């Protein structure tokens, strides 16, 4: 690991006291890997993977003790999301009301969004936003792989999200961009980028984001503020700022709180205690705040002929909507400036329908034609490499492994042409 800045060491010694040596020693070891199961996964998936240890704070959260689950076909099928264990904590800690409307305001690459979507289990609504478009596309790719049907992906400034929705959400998550002190063991570049000036600059930006988050949250709603840093400027002092806007601190569940250090204004998690580095605080909004913006304009409905093209491939329940050349099943029936709204079904091209990868990852089990392979079948690896595979199917079909959809293909003459996205193909 890159040598730590002297100023950072001084700050950590002051913060941890006698426990500093424990922290410093922990940085010499490899980080613990983890994963959480998505909505498509049955509980038996964990036992089939092996090498996992259940984490006490979440029914579907695991530490990875051995093996490489990130290279397993089940990962490609969207059964789980690889995520460092302490990074799961903020989204696992928040209480979700029935049919909750949740905003994840700074959400790429999608780990916390995935935890929330898994907990929503197909009900309510998740809006995941990422201001940087390149990162927003990665976010979308991850949520598509996981097959979540009730998610919207946006790439807007937080202030613009507040303009669009107003006080619409029951829960807002702000996993704020930060100085990354908790990532030093994992990301050497974070060490090189660290400075006290950057810490202060991050704190200013975090307060700006929090203002927008506040404008998106209804009275009585919950704000989850989190960082992967330890500095008081970015953690406790930002919580003080949130309180000044009209909030009160909520306790975390005991199973989560005991893994870290209660600093009075949230919880810090250190490598010598649990995970990498994480801070979060749960807060209830007590002020009235902004009114909910009335979302008026619904999505354009696809024509009956366009819907029939979709229904020739999959049994699609719910409204089939159209925006430009894309057909989709909206998670929120509102015409939004977004990268994804619910399930992307596919594109219309000269009167023909080409299914999107999201159709198969979300609805693969409901496709009219499918080919289901076992893990031992060599065609699984061939498919994930982007190769054609043998199969007696004519037309569009879902390609599954053990009943879980990997993606799609188009069969003819005993061969299934591969339509697994090129960006996802890999050698196994």
C-alpha positions in Angstrom: 0.0 0.0 0.0 1.2 3.6 -0.8 2.6 5.4 2.3 -0.1 7.3 4.2 0.2 11.1 4.3 1.7 12.3 7.6 -1.2 14.7 8.1 -3.7 11.9 7.7 -1.8 9.8 10.2 -1.8 12.6 12.7 -5.6 13.0 12.3 -6.2 9.2 12.7 -4.0 9.0 15.8 -6.1 11.8 17.3 -9.3 10.1 16.3 -8.5 6.5 17.3 -6.1 7.0 20.2 -4.9 3.6 21.5 -6.7 1.8 18.7 -4.6 3.5 16.0 -2.1 0.7 15.9 -5.0 -1.8 15.4 -6.2 0.3 12.4 -2.7 0.6 10.9 -2.0 -3.1 11.3 -5.3 -4.0 9.5 -4.2 -2.1 6.4 -1.6 -4.8 5.7 -4.2 -7.4 5.0 -6.4 -8.0 1.9 -9.9 -6.5 2.1 -12.8 -8.9 2.7 -15.1 -9.4 -0.3 -18.8 -9.7 0.0 -22.0 -10.0 -2.0 -25.8 -9.6 -1.6 -28.5 -11.6 -3.4 -30.9 -9.9 -5.7 -34.6 -10.4 -6.3 -34.0 -13.2 -8.8 -32.0 -15.4 -6.5 -33.4 -18.2 -4.4 -31.9 -18.7 -1.0 -30.3 -21.9 -2.1 -28.0 -20.0 -4.4 -25.7 -19.2 -1.4 -25.2 -22.9 -0.7 -24.6 -23.7 -4.4 -21.8 -21.1 -4.6 -20.0 -22.3 -1.4 -17.4 -20.3 0.4 -19.9 -17.8 1.8 -20.5 -16.7 5.4 -23.9 -15.1 6.2 -23.7 -11.6 7.7 -25.9 -11.0 10.7 -27.3 -7.6 9.5 -29.0 -8.7 6.3 -30.9 -11.9 5.3 -29.2 -11.9 1.9 -25.8 -10.4 2.7 -22.7 -12.6 2.8 -18.9 -12.3 3.2 -16.9 -14.2 0.7 -14.4 -16.6 2.4 -13.2 -18.5 -0.6 -13.8 -18.9 -4.3 -14.4 -16.4 -7.1 -18.2 -15.7 -7.2 -17.6 -12.7 -9.5 -16.5 -15.1 -12.2 -19.4 -17.5 -11.8 -22.2 -17.7 -14.3 -24.7 -16.9 -11.5 -23.1 -13.5 -11.3 -23.7 -13.0 -15.0 -27.3 -14.0 -14.5 -27.7 -11.2 -12.0 -28.3 -13.4 -8.9 -26.1 -11.3 -6.7 -24.0 -8.1 -6.6 -20.4 -8.1 -5.5 -20.0 -5.5 -2.7 -17.6 -4.9 0.1 -19.5 -5.8 3.3 -19.5 -2.4 5.1 -20.7 -0.7 2.0 -24.0 -2.7 2.3 -24.7 -1.2 5.8 -26.4 2.1 5.1 -28.9 0.7 2.7 -29.5 -2.3 4.9 -30.0 -0.1 8.0 -32.8 2.1 6.8 -36.4 1.2 7.5 -38.5 1.0 4.3 -42.2 1.7 4.5 -44.5 -0.5 2.4 -44.3 0.5 -1.3 -41.6 3.0 -0.5 -40.4 5.5 -3.0 -36.6 5.7 -2.7 -34.1 8.1 -4.3 -30.4 7.1 -4.4 -29.0 10.4 -5.3 -25.3 9.6 -6.0 -25.6 5.9 -6.8 -23.0 4.7 -9.3 -21.8 2.0 -9.6 -25.1 0.7 -8.0 -24.3 -1.3 -4.9 -26.5 0.6 -2.5 -29.2 0.8 -5.1 -29.1 -2.9 -5.6 -29.5 -3.5 -1.8 -32.5 -1.2 -1.8 -34.1 -2.8 -4.9 -33.6 -6.3 -3.4 -35.3 -5.2 -0.2 -38.2 -3.6 -2.1 -38.7 -7.0 -3.8 -40.4 -5.6 -6.8 -42.7 -3.2 -4.9 -42.5 0.6 -4.6 -40.0 2.6 -6.7 -36.3 3.2 -6.8 -34.9 6.2 -8.6 -31.1 5.9 -9.0 -29.2 9.0 -10.1 -25.6 9.6 -11.1 -24.4 13.0 -12.4 -21.5 11.6 -14.5 -22.9 10.0 -17.6 -20.2 7.4 -18.0 -20.7 6.2 -14.5 -24.5 6.4 -14.9 -24.2 4.0 -17.9 -22.3 1.5 -15.6 -25.0 2.0 -13.0 -27.7 1.1 -15.6 -25.7 -1.9 -16.8 -25.6 -3.3 -13.2 -29.3 -2.7 -12.5 -30.2 -4.3 -15.9 -28.0 -7.4 -15.0 -29.8 -7.7 -11.7 -33.2 -7.7 -13.5 -34.9 -5.1 -11.3 -38.2 -4.0 -12.8 -39.1 -1.1 -10.5 -36.0 1.1 -11.0 -35.4 4.3 -12.9 -31.9 5.4 -13.8 -31.2 9.1 -14.3 -28.1 11.3 -15.0 -28.9 14.7 -13.6 -27.6 17.3 -11.2 -29.1 16.8 -7.8 -30.7 20.2 -8.0 -32.4 19.2 -11.2 -33.8 16.0 -9.5 -35.3 18.2 -6.8 -36.9 20.4 -9.5 -38.5 17.3 -11.2 -39.8 15.6 -8.1 -39.9 18.0 -5.2 -40.7 16.3 -1.9 -41.8 13.0 -3.5 -39.7 10.4 -1.8 -40.1 8.4 1.5 -36.3 7.7 1.6 -33.4 9.6 0.1 -29.9 8.1 0.2 -26.9 10.3 -0.2 -23.7 8.3 -0.5 -21.7 11.4 -1.0 -18.6 11.8 -3.0 -15.8 12.1 -0.5 -12.1 12.1 0.2 -12.1 8.3 0.3 -10.1 7.7 3.5 -11.9 4.5 4.0 -10.7 3.1 0.7 -6.9 3.6 1.2 -6.3 -0.2 1.5 -8.3 -0.9 -1.6 -7.5 2.0 -3.8 -3.9 3.4 -3.7 -5.0 6.4 -5.8 -7.2 7.6 -3.0 -4.0 7.9 -0.9 -2.2 10.0 -3.5 -5.3 12.3 -3.9 -5.7 13.0 -0.2 -5.1 16.4 1.3 -6.7 18.5 4.0 -7.8 21.0 1.3 -9.6 18.2 -0.6 -11.3 17.1 2.6 -12.6 20.7 3.1 -13.7 20.9 -0.6 -15.6 17.7 -0.3 -17.4 18.9 2.7 -18.6 22.0 0.8 -19.9 19.9 -2.1 -21.6 17.4 0.3 -23.6 20.2 1.9 -24.7 21.3 -1.6 -25.9 17.8 -2.4 -27.7 17.5 1.0 -29.7 20.6 0.2 -31.0 19.0 -3.0 -31.7 15.7 -1.1 -33.7 17.6 1.5 -35.8 19.2 -1.3 -36.6 15.7 -2.5 -37.8 14.2 0.8 -41.3 14.4 2.3 -41.9 15.4 5.9 -41.3 12.4 8.1 -39.2 10.7 5.5 -35.7 9.3 6.2 -32.4 10.7 4.9 -29.5 8.2 4.8 -26.2 10.1 4.7 -23.1 8.1 4.1 -19.5 8.4 3.1 -16.5 6.1 2.8 -14.3 8.5 4.8 -13.5 9.2 8.4 -13.0 13.0 8.5 -15.2 14.9 10.9 -15.6 17.7 8.3 -17.3 15.3 5.9 -19.1 13.2 8.5 -20.3 14.7 11.8 -20.1 18.3 10.6 -22.3 17.5 7.6 -24.7 15.7 9.9 -24.8 18.9 12.0 -25.7 20.8 8.9 -28.5 18.3 8.1 -29.9 18.7 11.6 -30.0 22.5 11.1 -32.3 21.9 8.1 -34.9 20.3 10.3 -33.9 16.7 11.1 -33.5 14.3 14.0 -31.0 11.4 14.3 -32.4 7.9 14.2 -30.7 4.8 15.7 -29.4 2.1 13.5 -30.5 -1.6 14.0 -28.4 -3.2 16.8 -27.0 -5.8 14.5 -25.4 -3.1 12.4 -24.6 -0.5 15.2 -22.4 -3.0 17.1 -20.1 -3.6 14.2 -18.8 0.0 14.3 -18.3 3.0 16.6 -21.2 5.2 17.6 -19.9 8.7 17.3 -23.1 10.3 18.5 -24.0 11.6 15.0 -23.8 8.3 13.1 -21.6 5.3 13.0 -18.0 4.8 11.7 -16.7 1.4 10.6 -13.0 0.8 10.4 -10.9 -1.9 8.8 -9.8 -3.2 12.2 -13.4 -3.6 13.2 -15.5 -4.4 10.2 -15.1 -3.9 6.4 -13.1 -1.2 4.8 -14.2 2.3 5.8 -17.7 3.6 6.1 -19.7 6.2 7.9 -23.5 6.7 7.9 -26.2 8.4 9.8 -30.0 7.9 9.6 -32.1 11.0 10.0 -35.8 11.7 10.1 -37.1 14.9 8.5 -39.1 16.9 10.9 -39.5 20.1 8.9 -42.3 20.6 6.3 -39.9 21.2 3.4 -40.7 21.4 -0.3 -44.0 20.3 -1.7 -44.2 17.3 -4.0 -44.1 18.2 -7.7 -47.1 17.0 -9.6 -45.8 14.6 -12.3 -48.2 15.1 -15.1 -47.1 13.8 -18.4 -47.4 10.0 -18.8 -45.4 7.8 -21.0 -46.5 7.3 -24.6 -48.4 4.0 -25.0 -47.1 1.7 -27.7 -49.5 0.8 -30.5 -51.3 -2.5 -30.6 -49.1 -3.7 -33.4 -45.9 -2.6 -31.5 -47.2 -4.4 -28.4 -47.8 -7.6 -30.5 -44.1 -7.6 -31.6 -43.1 -7.7 -27.9 -45.7 -10.3 -27.1 -44.3 -12.5 -29.8 -41.2 -12.8 -27.7 -42.3 -12.5 -24.0 -45.5 -12.4 -21.9 -45.2 -8.8 -20.9 -47.6 -7.7 -18.1 -48.3 -4.0 -17.6 -48.3 -1.1 -19.9 -45.9 -1.2 -22.8 -44.6 2.3 -23.5 -42.7 3.9 -26.3 -40.1 6.7 -26.3 -38.5 7.3 -29.7 -37.6 3.8 -31.0 -37.4 2.1 -27.5 -40.2 0.0 -26.0 -40.3 -0.5 -22.3 -42.5 -1.3 -19.3 -42.3 1.8 -17.1 -41.5 1.6 -13.4 -42.9 5.2 -13.2 -45.5 6.1 -15.8 -44.1 9.6 -16.3 -42.1 10.9 -19.3 -38.7 11.5 -17.6 -35.3 12.5 -18.9 -33.8 9.2 -18.0 -31.5 6.4 -19.1 -33.8 3.7 -18.0 -37.4 3.5 -16.8 -38.4 0.0 -15.7 -37.7 -2.8 -18.1 -36.1 -1.9 -21.4 -37.8 -4.3 -23.9 -36.1 -3.5 -27.1 -35.9 -1.3 -30.2 -38.1 -0.9 -33.2 -36.1 -1.0 -36.4 -37.9 -0.7 -39.8 -41.0 -2.4 -38.4 -39.1 -5.1 -36.7 -38.5 -5.6 -33.0 -35.0 -6.3 -31.6 -35.1 -7.3 -27.9 -32.9 -5.5 -25.5 -30.7 -7.4 -23.0 -32.9 -6.1 -20.2 -35.9 -8.0 -21.6 -34.1 -11.2 -21.0 -32.5 -10.4 -17.6 -35.8 -9.2 -16.2 -38.3 -11.4 -18.0 -36.3 -14.3 -19.2 -38.4 -16.9 -17.4 -41.5 -15.5 -19.1 -40.1 -15.7 -22.7 -42.2 -17.8 -25.0 -39.0 -19.7 -26.0 -36.0 -20.5 -23.9 -33.2 -22.9 -23.6 -32.2 -23.9 -20.0 -28.6 -25.1 -19.5 -27.0 -26.7 -16.5 -23.8 -25.3 -14.9 -21.9 -28.2 -16.3 -22.9 -27.6 -19.8 -20.0 -26.2 -21.9 -22.5 -24.1 -23.8 -22.8 -21.8 -20.7 -19.1 -20.6 -21.0 -19.4 -20.5 -24.8 -22.5 -18.3 -24.6 -20.8 -15.9 -22.1 -17.8 -15.7 -24.5 -20.2 -14.5 -27.2 -20.2 -17.6 -29.3 -23.0 -19.3 -31.1 -24.4 -22.3 -29.3 -26.4 -25.4 -30.4 -30.1 -25.4 -29.7 -33.4 -26.4 -31.4 -35.1 -23.1 -31.2 -36.5 -20.9 -34.0 -36.6 -17.2 -33.4 -35.8 -15.1 -30.3 -35.2 -17.0 -27.1 -33.9 -16.6 -23.5 -30.7 -18.5 -22.6 -30.8 -19.7 -19.0 -28.6 -21.4 -16.6 -30.3 -23.5 -13.9 -33.5 -21.5 -14.6 -31.9 -18.1 -14.4 -31.6 -15.9 -17.5 -28.2 -15.0 -18.8 -29.4 -13.1 -21.9 -30.9 -13.7 -25.3 -30.3 -15.3 -28.6 -32.0 -16.0 -31.9 -32.3 -19.6 -33.1 -32.3 -21.0 -36.6 -31.2 -24.4 -38.1 -30.2 -25.9 -34.7 -27.9 -22.9 -33.9 -28.6 -20.0 -31.5 -27.0 -16.8 -32.6 -25.5 -15.0 -29.6 -27.0 -11.6 -28.5 -25.2 -11.4 -25.2 -23.9 -7.7 -25.1 -20.3 -7.5 -26.4 -19.3 -5.3 -23.5 -20.1 -8.1 -21.1 -18.5 -11.0 -22.9 -15.5 -12.6 -21.2 -13.2 -15.5 -21.4 -14.0 -18.2 -18.8 
